[in-house]
Amino acid sequence: MNSSRCAASAGASASAFLKTLRDTLNGTLAIAEMEVRKLRHDPGELLARTVQPVLWLVIFGQAFGQVRAFQMEGVSYQAFLTPGIISQSVMFVAIFFGISIIWEKDMGILQKFLAMPAPRLALVLGKALAAGVRALSQVGIVILLAALIGIPLRWHLPGLLGAVGVVLLGAVFFAALSMIIAALVKTRERFMGIGQLITMPLFFASNALYPVSVMPGWLKVVAMVNPLSYMVDFLRGVLVAGRLENWLLDVGVLFLASVVSTIVATYLYPRVIA
């Protein structure tokens, strides 16, 4: 009798888990599809965001490529810089994604999202996935520009697929981080100020513009705990060096950062409407 009850209880738990998993997946895809649809109706936003990467690659890359301190052994500075600019583009697209949440709160749309039967995790993951799609669109433009101006990158399918996965993972982290900020500050003006305050130190305290070896000791420590450094390191390995020396560490750090930020964002998400 007890064994049959245990079996029935286990079956019910498994069924409830599968239902929650299905609801989460369906809700995630529905939210992501809705956000991507906005991009289709307003592609000019992405085109406007490509101005900064173009300036970094064409002007900054060529100018600082002449600086002797930036001469990389067997690699041009523009090639060294390209993964950093890709990572910067991902971060800038994703970390300002949270401002749309504040706008949705002001318009009353967010309250309707929270009334949906989908778990709150699906809302966070859906928006994070949509941020990843937006980031991939801009990454494609940056890579096309790199090809047009003759920056030597390695174009092999496994490496490109790995780069896509890491870009999505990095976008999830930065998008979830932006949702945490949106839940705490609650106004667009404060969000923009804090977003700028976070993005610039993250960018300059990483290996996006210069190798870790030229950094002072304290900056090396900051770069080691900066998730952006690990995204740059992975992309530089597959797109420039053609080898993956630290891929397990890079992916592991980004995955852990994404999981933690997603959990915190899911916990704080309802507070944005309070």
N, C-alpha and C positions, 0 to 999 in steps of 0.2 A: 504494500500500500504506500509506504513511505517512498519507495523507489519510483513508483508511478507518479506521485506528487512532485518529486524532484525533477523527473523528466518533463512533466507538464510545465513546471515553473521555468526550466531551462529553455523549453521551446517557446514559451511566451516572451522570455527575455530576448531570445534571438530574433523573434519576429518584431519586437519593439525596436531593437537595434537596427534591423534592416530597414524598417519604416523610417526611422530617423535619418539613416544614411541616405535613403532615397529622397526624402524631403529636402535634405541639405543639398544634395547634388542638383535636384531639379530647381531649387530656389537659387542656387549659385549661378547656374546657367541662365536662368530667366533674368536675374539682375544684370549679369554680364552682357547679355544680348541687348538689353534695354540701353545700357550705357554705351555700347559700341554703336548702336543705332544713332546716338547723338553725334558720334564722330562722323558717320556717313553724311549727316545733314550739315555738318560744319567742318569740312576738311581744311578750311583756311586757318583754323587754330594750330594745326600741326605744322603747316607751312610757315606760319609766323614763328613758331618755336625753333625752326631750323636755322634761323638767322644766326643765333649765337654759336651753334656748332660749326657753321661755315666760317665765321670769324676766327674761331679757335684753330681750325685746321688750316685755313688758307693763309691767315695773317700771322697769328701767334706761332703756329707750327713752323712756318718757313723762317720767320725772324729768329726764333730761339734755336732753330736748328743750326744756326751759325755760331752759337755760343759753344765754346770748346768744352765747357763743363757738362754740356748735354750730349756730347758725342757718344753714342752707344756703339759698342763693338759689333760691327757687322749689321747694324740696324739703323736706319735713318730716324731722326727724331720725330718726323711726322708719323712714321709707322709706330714708333713707341707711344706717341700721343693718342693715336686713333682709338685704342680700347678705353683710354681714360675719358675721351670725349663721348664715346658711346655710353659709358657708365654715368657720366654727368647728365646726359640727355635722359636716361632712364630715371635717375634720381629726381631731376627737375620736373618731369612729367608726372611722376607718381606722388611726390611729396606734396604737391599743390593740389592733388586730387581731392583732399579733404575739404577744400573750400566749397565744393559742390554740395557737400553734406549740410554745411551751414546754410547755403542757399536753399536747399530742399526743405530744411527746417523752417526757414522764413516763409516759404511758399506753401507750407502745409503738406508737402509731398512725403516727407520723412515719416510723419505720423501714420500715413497709409501703408508705408513699407513695414513699419513695426507691427501693424495690425494683420499682416499677412500670416498664414499658417506656417510659413517656412521658419526654421530656427534662425536666431540672430546671427549665428555663425555663417549661414548662407548669405546673409546681407553683406557681411564683411568680406567674405571670400569672393562674392560676385563683383563687388566694386574693386577689389584688389586685382582680380583677373582682368577686368576691363581696363584697369590702369596698365596692366602688362601688355594688352593688345595695343593700346595707344603708344606705349613705349616701343614696342616692336615696329610700329609704323614709322616712328621717327628714326629708330636704329637703321631701318632699311634705307632711309634717305641719306643718313650719314655714310653708310657703307657704299652706296651708289656714288656719293660725292668722292669718297676715297678712291674708288675705282676710276672715276673720270679724271682726277688730277694725278693719277699714276702712283698712288701710295701702295707699296708692295705688301699685300696681305696674302695669307694662305687660304685658298678657296677649296677646302675639301669637305665633303658632306658630313662626315661624323663630327668634325670640329664645329661646323656651322650649326648642326643640330644641338650640340652641347652648349654653344653660345646662346641659342634661343632659349634653352631650358634655364640657364643661369640668369639671363635677362628677365625672364618671367619670375624667377625666384626673387631676384633683387627688387623687381617692381612690387611684388607682394609685400616685401618687408617695408619699403618706403611708403607704399599706399596705406598699409596698416598703421605705420607711424603717423602719417598725416591724419588718419581717423582718430587716433589717440589725441593729437593736438586739437582737432576740431571739437572733440568731446569735452576738452578741458577749458578752452578759451571761449568758445561759443559765439564769437563775432568775427566777421570777415576781416576787419581791420587788424585785430590782434593776431588772427591767424597768419595774415600776410607778413606781419612783422616778425613773428616767431619763426615762420617758414624761412625767411631770409636769414635770420639769426642762426638757424640750424644748417641750412644747405651750404653756405659758404665755408664755415669751418670744416664740415664733412669733406668737401671737395678739396680744399687746400691742405688738409691734414690727412691726405691719402697719397697713394703712389700714382695718381692719375697724371700729374704733370712732370714728376721727377722720380727717379728711383729712390727706394728707401735708403740706399747706401750713402746718399749725399745729405740726408737729414741729420739734424742734431739729435742727441740722445733722447731728449724729452719728446721730440716729435715722432721719433721711431716708435715710442711706447704708444702714443696716441694712434698712429697709423695701424698698429697691431690690433687695436680693439675697435677699429673703424670698419664696419661691414663693407663699405664702398671699396676699401683696399682689396678685399678678397674677390669681389666681382671683377675689378680691374685685373687682378693677377690671373684669374681664370681666362678672361677674354684675351689678355696679352699672350698667354700660353698657347691658345688655339689659333689665334689670328695672326700672330707675329712670329713667335718662336717655333710653332708647329709641334709642340710637345707639352705634356701635362705632368709637371713635376709635383705640384701641390694640389691637384684637383680634389682630392678627398678632403683636405683641410678647407679649401675654398668653398666647396659645396656644403660641407658640414656646418661651417660657421654661418653661411647664408641661410641654410635650412633652419638652424636653431634660432637665429634672429627672427626669421619669418614666423616660426611657430609661436615664439614668445610674444611678439608684437601683435599677432592675430588673436591670441588668447586675451591679451590686455584690451585690444580694441573691441572684442566681442563683449567683454565685461562692461566697458565704459560706453558702448554704443547708445543705450537708452538715455544716458545723462545729457546727450547733446540736445535733447528736446525739453530738458527740465528747466 
